[in-house]
Amino acid sequence: MNIQSFDVTIIGGGMVGLALASALANSELKVAVIEGKTPPMIIPDEHEIRVSALSAASKNLLTNIGAWPYIAQNRHQPYSNMSVWEKDSFGKIAFDASSIKSANEASLGAIVENSIVQQALWQAADAAPNVTLFHPFHCQSVAMGERETWLTLVGASDDNKHVTQSLTSKLVVGADGANSWLRKQADIPMTSWDYGHHALVATIETDMPHDNTARQIFSPDGILAFLPLNEPNLSSIVWSQSPDSAQQLRDCDDIAFNRALTAAFDNRLGYCQVKSARGVFPLTMRFSQSFAKERIALIGDAAHTIHPLAGLGVNLGFLDAAALAQELLKNHKQGKDIGELANLRHFERWRKSDAIQMIAAMEGFKQLFAGDNPLKKLVRDIGLVAVDKITPAKEVFIKHAMGLTGDLPELSKSVLSKADS
Ligand SMILES: Cc1cc2nc3c(=O)[nH]c(=O)nc-3n(C[C@H](O)[C@H](O)[C@H](O)COP(=O)(O)OP(=O)(O)OC[C@H]3O[C@@H](n4cnc5c(N)ncnc54)[C@H](O)[C@@H]3O)c2cc1C
């Protein structure tokens, strides 16, 4: 059996795992990425229905690790305005990037198809001499030693032959998504609850142009977001609602769907027409009780999943990746063992506290807007209008939406000059 040694092995070459690999590119650390699928390297003509609203902080990271130029050359849509309102009420709030001078940003963020982000990061990681990508490879077993871990992988070679491979590494990172194989192997317990919502996603053409504005409407039945795509009348929707109604709307014919969507969106952009397949995703809150163990770290959806109402999931995962890279590079420079739990503790405290605050905030939002108790509705409408009118409060809100608050890793704070990086 072939055996190779690495400093860091990342299980999962999704957006978050590849961001970590690219953040460690060109360092002294030898990095492996194990990905179960081979990402398609061709961008299809049709928009993918899975998109992410990337924050300004995520754009900073993607720029600093060399992935943004690929995204900039391909389909993406910066958005400079955001509008949030409650159905059948006076409660509304609107933001625009130009009103926040201190952030020095022309946009609040960008909507990008997940596969384009993954391709950009794949290319950045693949170009790094210290990163090896194993794909399509799956992990078969993991064993922890005192100074290293042993992983056995199975996969296919370039000439499509079945291959078994062994890797040793000082640290194994689980970036293998919500049902993380590594988290289960390491017996790391998880707290979880069902949000009672399924998210329906699709690409929609509207009569009126989106004007580079991300829009979201809250109603007692659910939360509907319209995210602008790179054509003026095309948006991607995330419609969170009860599992039964999400299923009905996925299965009904196009005309019934278009009517229901146009009405749910208060006719804001005129008649809406579905232009893609409709996908439905169950929404679950997951929070891993540890983000680190001896020789193990968890990042991205492997560590936490949250309601997509604020479009934060992958943005949080990118902060995990940037924070872990910063800690690993610092510890390596100081001659410390990068896989020792004591040296992973700071990363764990840092990222757990951020994730817990976001989970609590999402729960608060979801509960606040659930149901149609008239008193609760009056309180939240007054709150929305107040934030809309009070400039300092609004600035704080906008900076949160841009991901530019809190204890950010260096790679996410701003675009670094070559000399800084
Ligand atoms: C409807 C919806 C809308 C969303 N919208 C937004 C948004 O607007 N903004 C935002 O920030 N977030 C959003 N999110 C969340 C975001 O999609 C996730 O947080 C993000 O995709 C997580 O990325 P990841 O790399 O951690 O995990 P994943 O994307 O799940 O990647 C895991 C990777 O690991 C690989 N893998 C898994 N197991 C193994 C194994 N054993 N061996 C090898 N490889 C393995 C998989 O093939 C995959 O490539 C949304 C989520 C949903 C459901």
The ligand as a Gaussian input file, in Angstrom:
#p B3LYP/6-31G(d) Opt

LIG

0 1
 C      -31.037000      26.345000       0.832000
 C      -29.721000      26.832000       1.370000
 C      -29.300000      28.111000       1.060000
 C      -28.072000      28.586000       1.553000
 N      -27.678000      29.861000       1.259000
 C      -26.528000      30.337000       1.783000
 C      -26.094000      31.677000       1.534000
 O      -26.741000      32.459000       0.840000
 N      -24.923000      32.090000       2.086000
 C      -24.188000      31.273000       2.879000
 O      -23.158000      31.717000       3.404000
 N      -24.556000      29.995000       3.114000
 C      -25.698000      29.501000       2.598000
 N      -26.080000      28.219000       2.840000
 C      -25.170000      27.343000       3.613000
 C      -24.033000      26.813000       2.738000
 O      -24.549000      26.231000       1.558000
 C      -23.204000      25.789000       3.520000
 O      -22.851000      26.346000       4.760000
 C      -21.923000      25.422000       2.747000
 O      -22.235000      24.798000       1.527000
 C      -21.059000      24.485000       3.582000
 O      -19.857000      24.217000       2.906000
 P      -18.869000      23.069000       3.425000
 O      -17.704000      23.095000       2.511000
 O      -18.665000      23.205000       4.901000
 O      -19.698000      21.714000       3.259000
 P      -20.218000      21.004000       1.922000
 O      -20.626000      21.998000       0.908000
 O      -21.246000      20.008000       2.359000
 O      -18.919000      20.249000       1.377000
 C      -18.462000      19.051000       1.942000
 C      -17.583000      18.360000       0.898000
 O      -17.034000      17.179000       1.497000
 C      -17.145000      16.074000       0.607000
 N      -17.222000      14.884000       1.470000
 C      -18.172000      14.596000       2.397000
 N      -17.851000      13.434000       3.041000
 C      -16.680000      13.002000       2.506000
 C      -15.831000      11.884000       2.749000
 N      -16.117000      10.986000       3.709000
 N      -14.706000      11.735000       2.003000
 C      -14.380000      12.652000       1.053000
 N      -15.140000      13.747000       0.783000
 C      -16.270000      13.920000       1.500000
 C      -18.426000      16.361000      -0.196000
 O      -18.378000      15.709000      -1.454000
 C      -18.371000      17.891000      -0.329000
 O      -17.684000      18.301000      -1.488000
 C      -27.277000      27.736000       2.370000
 C      -27.709000      26.440000       2.665000
 C      -28.932000      25.991000       2.193000
 C      -29.403000      24.598000       2.542000

